[in-house]
Amino acid sequence: MIIPKIFMMSNISSLIEESPNVTIESNITSDILDCPQYSNDTAAAIDLFAYWIEGILLCVIAVPGIAGNALSSYILSGKTMRNSFNILLIALALFDNTYLFGSILESFRKRFLIYTELVRKKQILFS
């Protein structure tokens, strides 16, 4: 693949120097880049909200989603239903199940504080 000369990083400074009418301005102030400071009450409310949304609600929606995808895969794989479009739907349901299962695992890891032994060793080493 050939990268045009204009997109190469080493040539950007030479392009700017060759163009006298080009000015680069920075309108970013330090106020925008500062992270917000939350009070303890706000941080607790955010953690509670994240627990219910990313933890509980995600699992409540994902488990029936996995069951529904499995049921639709079973129905679509029947002899009378087998055609190329239904096979694509089965593949979509399998990938959706993989994503939902992974999101449940990530939810358990983040919101229910289920860590692996590797994370515990890392915390011990760096604390």
C-alpha positions as CSV (number, residue, x, y, z in Angstrom):
1,M,0.0,0.0,0.0
2,I,1.4,3.4,-1.0
3,I,0.8,6.2,1.5
4,P,0.5,9.6,-0.2
5,K,3.2,12.1,0.7
6,I,0.8,14.5,2.4
7,F,-0.2,11.9,5.0
8,M,3.3,11.0,6.2
9,M,4.0,12.5,9.6
10,S,7.6,13.5,8.7
11,N,6.3,15.7,5.8
12,I,3.7,17.6,7.7
13,S,6.1,20.1,9.2
14,S,7.7,20.7,5.8
15,L,4.2,21.3,4.3
16,I,3.4,23.8,7.1
17,E,6.7,25.6,6.5
18,E,6.1,25.8,2.7
19,S,2.7,27.3,3.2
20,P,2.9,30.9,4.5
21,N,-0.8,31.3,4.9
22,V,-1.2,28.3,7.3
23,T,-1.5,29.1,11.0
24,I,-1.9,26.6,13.7
25,E,-3.8,27.8,16.8
26,S,-4.5,26.0,20.0
27,N,-7.8,27.1,21.6
28,I,-7.7,24.4,24.2
29,T,-7.5,25.7,27.7
30,S,-6.3,23.9,30.8
31,D,-9.9,24.0,32.2
32,I,-11.1,21.6,29.6
33,L,-8.3,19.1,30.2
34,D,-8.8,19.0,34.0
35,C,-10.6,16.0,35.4
36,P,-13.8,16.7,37.3
37,Q,-13.6,16.5,41.1
38,Y,-16.5,14.6,42.6
39,S,-17.6,14.7,46.1
40,N,-17.9,11.5,48.1
41,D,-21.7,11.5,47.7
42,T,-21.5,11.9,44.0
43,A,-18.8,9.2,43.6
44,A,-21.0,6.8,45.7
45,A,-24.0,7.6,43.5
46,I,-22.0,7.0,40.3
47,D,-20.7,3.7,41.7
48,L,-24.2,2.6,42.7
49,F,-25.6,3.6,39.3
50,A,-22.8,1.7,37.6
51,Y,-23.4,-1.4,39.8
52,W,-27.1,-1.5,38.9
53,I,-26.7,-0.7,35.2
54,E,-23.4,-2.4,34.3
55,G,-23.8,-5.2,36.8
56,I,-27.4,-6.2,37.5
57,L,-29.3,-4.9,34.4
58,L,-26.7,-6.2,32.0
59,C,-26.9,-9.7,33.4
60,V,-30.7,-9.6,33.5
61,I,-30.8,-8.7,29.8
62,A,-27.9,-10.9,28.7
63,V,-29.1,-14.2,30.2
64,P,-32.5,-14.3,28.4
65,G,-30.6,-13.0,25.3
66,I,-28.3,-16.0,25.4
67,A,-31.3,-18.3,25.9
68,G,-33.2,-16.7,23.0
69,N,-30.3,-16.9,20.7
70,A,-29.8,-20.6,21.5
71,L,-33.5,-21.3,20.9
72,S,-33.5,-19.4,17.6
73,S,-30.3,-21.3,16.5
74,Y,-32.0,-24.6,17.3
75,I,-35.2,-23.7,15.4
76,L,-33.3,-22.3,12.4
77,S,-31.1,-25.3,12.1
78,G,-34.0,-27.7,11.5
79,K,-34.2,-29.5,8.2
80,T,-37.1,-27.5,6.8
81,M,-35.6,-24.2,7.9
82,R,-32.1,-24.7,6.5
83,N,-31.2,-22.2,3.8
84,S,-28.3,-19.8,3.4
85,F,-30.0,-16.9,5.1
86,N,-30.9,-18.9,8.1
87,I,-27.3,-20.2,8.4
88,L,-26.2,-16.6,8.4
89,L,-28.7,-15.9,11.2
90,I,-27.4,-18.9,13.2
91,A,-23.8,-17.5,12.8
92,L,-25.0,-14.1,14.0
93,A,-26.7,-15.7,17.0
94,L,-23.5,-17.6,17.9
95,F,-21.4,-14.5,17.7
96,D,-24.0,-12.6,19.7
97,N,-23.9,-15.3,22.4
98,T,-20.1,-15.0,22.5
99,Y,-20.4,-11.3,23.0
100,L,-23.1,-11.6,25.7
101,F,-21.1,-14.2,27.5
102,G,-18.0,-12.1,27.5
103,S,-20.0,-9.0,28.7
104,I,-21.3,-11.1,31.6
105,L,-17.8,-12.2,32.5
106,E,-16.6,-8.6,32.3
107,S,-19.5,-7.4,34.4
108,F,-18.7,-10.0,37.1
109,R,-15.1,-8.9,37.0
110,K,-15.8,-5.2,37.3
111,R,-18.9,-4.8,39.3
112,F,-19.0,-7.9,41.5
113,L,-15.2,-7.7,42.2
114,I,-14.4,-11.2,41.0
115,Y,-10.7,-11.1,40.1
116,T,-8.4,-13.7,38.8
117,E,-5.3,-14.9,40.6
118,L,-3.2,-12.9,38.0
119,V,-4.8,-9.6,39.0
120,R,-4.3,-10.3,42.7
121,K,-0.6,-11.0,42.1
122,K,-0.3,-7.8,40.1
123,Q,-2.0,-5.8,42.9
124,I,0.4,-7.3,45.4
125,L,3.5,-6.6,43.3
126,F,2.5,-2.9,42.6
127,S,1.2,-2.0,46.0
